[in-house]
Amino acid sequence: MFALRTRLAGVVVLVALGVAGCGGDPDPTSTSTSTGASESPGRQVAEGASGLPPSGSASAAGGASAAVSGGAAVGQKVKHAFPVQGKASYARTHHDYPASDIIAACGLTAVSPVDGTVLEVTRTDTWTAKVNDGATRGGLSVSILGGDGVRYYMSHFSTIDQGVEAGTAVKAGQPVAKVGRTGDAGACHIHFGIGPACQKTGDWWTRRGVIWPWSYLDAWKAGTEKSPVAEVEKWQQQHGCPAKPLTNP
């Protein structure tokens, strides 16, 4: 009877997440116990165009060096970490656009996935289903410009740690928030997106993610360094910095 109740509870969580429209079923083979090394409107750093370095200027190898504005100095190592402390799972699919929904219990600690600087923080959940504005869909959220020049985005938090503000320097594995279900979320999880810095703030359609994160999550979960710089650079060479969503908003 206990086993049946457990299975039924799992089904309810997955169905709720699907109804919320923020992810597919988690991959049961991708489970983590790793502890690891903002939506607009919200407090933000000054806006400005920023892209990734031209081809060949940054390495995709572990600890990639960057030569972009706001990135690390050339030759400086940039570390990454799995975004959740504790048990978590994620699928290798996502609805409409590339991203990962990291399924984890409410209240677990979310950490910075990279050495970098906070770009945007949203501490108030203003999303409503009636309006369904893409800019507020993430609820409580944090956007980070990695020292590698890549933007990392996490949302649906229940709370964001004090001291985490636009302009705050963070290290990979540093606690930044608690897992929740704010915004357009039917179950506790973290929406995780990787993409170019572009406008740095406000461009939620790029910030939410443009490449598939799962291979990087796999590596970071295993304690292996892997950088998304080359893949993000390739995407931006093909698409630039779109002025509006390329897929369903």
C-alpha atoms as one frame of an Amber mdcrd trajectory, in Angstrom:
protein
   0.000   0.000   0.000   2.866   2.404   0.830   4.509   1.689  -2.520   1.210
   2.358  -4.333   0.753   5.679  -2.554   4.324   6.671  -3.446   3.785   5.880
  -7.126   0.499   7.796  -7.181   2.161  10.818  -5.553   4.842  10.801  -8.215
   2.226  10.731 -10.970   0.425  13.709  -9.432   3.658  15.751  -9.383   4.461
  14.977 -13.024   0.909  15.701 -14.201   0.882  18.978 -12.288   4.152  20.024
 -13.873   2.857  19.174 -17.335  -0.317  21.172 -16.757   1.782  24.161 -15.710
   3.389  24.148 -19.147   6.937  24.404 -17.812   8.546  21.093 -18.686   8.343
  17.458 -19.632   8.561  14.378 -17.470  11.864  14.080 -15.623  14.339  11.457
 -16.780  14.479   8.880 -13.958  18.047   8.034 -14.951  19.146  11.609 -14.326
  18.991  11.897 -10.538  21.393  13.933  -8.465  22.490  14.232  -4.859  25.213
  16.682  -5.812  26.074  19.581  -3.507  28.046  21.382  -6.210  31.587  23.081
  -5.856  15.203  37.494 -12.558  12.692  38.071 -14.365  11.768  41.680 -15.419
  10.462  43.652 -13.663  13.144  43.482 -10.986  16.313  45.120  -9.748  18.807
  45.042 -12.602  22.286  46.104 -13.543  22.619  48.778 -16.207  21.388  47.585
 -19.569  23.665  47.296 -22.558  24.267  45.037 -25.521  26.653  42.205 -24.871
  27.383  39.108 -26.881  29.791  36.243 -26.790  33.314  36.465 -28.159  33.873
  35.781 -31.843  34.602  32.231 -32.894  37.884  30.940 -31.551  38.263  33.548
 -28.804  36.920  31.320 -26.045  37.555  27.655 -25.432  34.813  25.096 -24.867
  37.139  22.995 -22.737  36.716  22.770 -18.989  37.397  26.099 -17.297  36.937
  28.101 -20.502  38.577  31.504 -20.632  36.601  34.513 -21.837  37.396  37.840
 -23.453  33.902  39.369 -23.399  32.702  42.447 -21.596  31.695  41.427 -18.092
  33.449  38.086 -18.393  36.544  36.778 -16.704  40.002  37.930 -17.682  41.669
  35.926 -20.389  43.141  32.751 -18.931  41.068  32.872 -15.751  39.371  29.596
 -14.865  35.572  29.641 -14.658  33.982  26.878 -12.585  30.489  25.385 -12.819
  28.267  23.522 -10.361  25.030  21.527 -10.437  22.269  24.027  -9.503  20.639
  22.085  -6.632  21.906  20.736  -3.327  20.106  17.452  -2.711  18.101  14.956
  -4.751  16.971  16.263  -8.118  16.093  14.962 -11.583  15.630  16.457 -15.034
  14.496  15.378 -18.483  16.355  15.736 -21.752  13.336  17.437 -23.286  11.385
  20.649 -22.718   8.317  22.176 -24.320   8.631  24.758 -27.096  12.269  25.790
 -26.584  15.551  24.412 -25.153  15.766  24.477 -21.346  15.632  22.027 -18.432
  13.131  21.691 -15.613  15.070  20.431 -12.607  12.569  18.593 -10.417  13.409
  18.998  -6.725  11.580  19.299  -3.434  10.401  22.722  -2.331  12.835  24.255
   0.127  15.992  22.619  -1.220  18.908  24.983  -1.722  19.584  26.301  -5.221
  23.139  27.398  -5.958  24.883  29.475  -8.579  25.822  27.242 -11.510  28.848
  29.388 -12.355  31.401  31.899 -11.143  29.951  35.223 -12.218  27.874  38.300
 -11.459  24.133  38.575 -10.823  22.331  40.439 -13.623  18.677  40.368 -12.550
  16.747  39.424  -9.429  12.963  39.223  -9.103  11.687  38.839  -5.534   7.972
  39.409  -6.212   5.716  36.977  -8.071   3.453  39.006 -10.390   2.545  36.269
 -12.877  -1.151  35.634 -13.590  -2.627  32.986 -15.883  -5.021  35.550 -17.358
  -2.192  37.727 -18.678   0.407  34.942 -19.085   3.203  37.422 -19.692   6.480
  35.756 -20.629   8.370  38.413 -18.695   6.804  37.317 -15.386   6.248  33.608
 -16.044   9.264  32.582 -13.941   8.023  34.096 -10.693  10.946  34.584  -8.312
  14.096  34.289 -10.392  17.803  35.006 -10.737  19.856  35.651 -13.868  23.659
  35.383 -13.715  26.334  36.477 -16.177  29.020  33.837 -15.937  32.682  34.725
 -16.037  32.649  32.811 -19.318  30.310  35.412 -20.878  27.294  33.059 -20.892
  24.001  33.914 -19.160  22.491  31.372 -16.753  18.848  31.688 -15.653  16.951
  29.984 -12.812  13.352  30.582 -11.766  10.242  29.514  -9.774  12.025  29.998
  -6.419  10.110  30.238  -3.153  12.645  32.696  -1.703  15.871  34.353  -2.807
  18.706  34.726  -0.317  19.424  38.116   1.200  22.451  39.747  -0.362  21.745
  38.303  -3.802  21.228  41.466  -5.830  22.074  42.801  -9.278  25.824  43.329
  -9.330  26.558  40.726  -6.640  29.556  38.503  -7.369  28.824  34.793  -6.917
  30.844  31.590  -6.995  29.831  28.246  -8.477  28.058  26.264  -5.759  27.185
  29.342  -3.677  23.613  29.223  -2.265  21.343  31.825  -3.872  17.725  30.719
  -3.329  15.257  27.993  -2.318  13.390  25.722  -4.705   9.720  26.660  -5.069
   6.779  26.864  -7.466   6.178  30.585  -8.046   5.117  31.908 -11.431   3.765
  29.467 -13.996   4.718  26.289 -12.123   2.448  23.416 -11.137   5.074  21.617
  -9.039   8.281  22.412  -7.193  11.184  22.700  -9.618  13.776  25.050 -11.093
  13.504  26.227 -14.667  17.109  26.334 -15.889  18.183  28.121 -19.052  21.513
  28.830 -20.771  22.043  31.450 -23.456  23.967  34.510 -24.661  24.073  37.688
 -22.598  22.554  39.810 -25.420  20.772  42.748 -23.710  21.837  41.382 -20.302
  18.463  42.401 -18.812  14.864  42.457 -19.963  15.113  40.135 -22.985  13.287
  37.258 -21.303  12.832  35.339 -24.588  16.611  34.824 -24.790  17.249  34.676
 -21.057  14.909  31.691 -20.582  17.310  29.478 -22.599  18.399  28.782 -26.173
  20.502  25.581 -25.940  19.820  22.236 -24.278  21.361  22.224 -20.779  21.144
  18.496 -19.964  24.645  17.495 -21.120  26.146  20.241 -18.970  23.967  19.284
 -16.013  25.144  15.675 -16.443  28.773  16.783 -16.262  28.343  19.154 -13.330
  26.368  16.549 -11.426  29.286  14.149 -11.862  31.763  16.786 -10.704  33.213
  17.215 -14.190  33.908  20.647 -15.646  32.130  21.381 -18.929  31.575  24.788
 -20.533  28.670  25.800 -22.824  30.630  28.696 -24.363  31.213  27.116 -27.793
  27.601  25.961 -28.197  26.150  29.313 -27.117  28.599  31.125 -29.402  27.498
  28.950 -32.336  23.821  29.662 -31.605  24.438  33.395 -31.477  26.371  33.349
 -34.729  23.277  31.801 -36.324  20.563  33.867 -34.615  22.214  37.023 -33.281
  20.192  38.610 -30.472  16.510  38.253 -31.448  14.201  41.184 -30.731  11.329
  38.811 -29.955  10.751  35.102 -29.186  11.713  32.670 -31.950   9.189  30.142
 -30.615   5.874  30.193 -28.766   6.084  33.126 -26.315
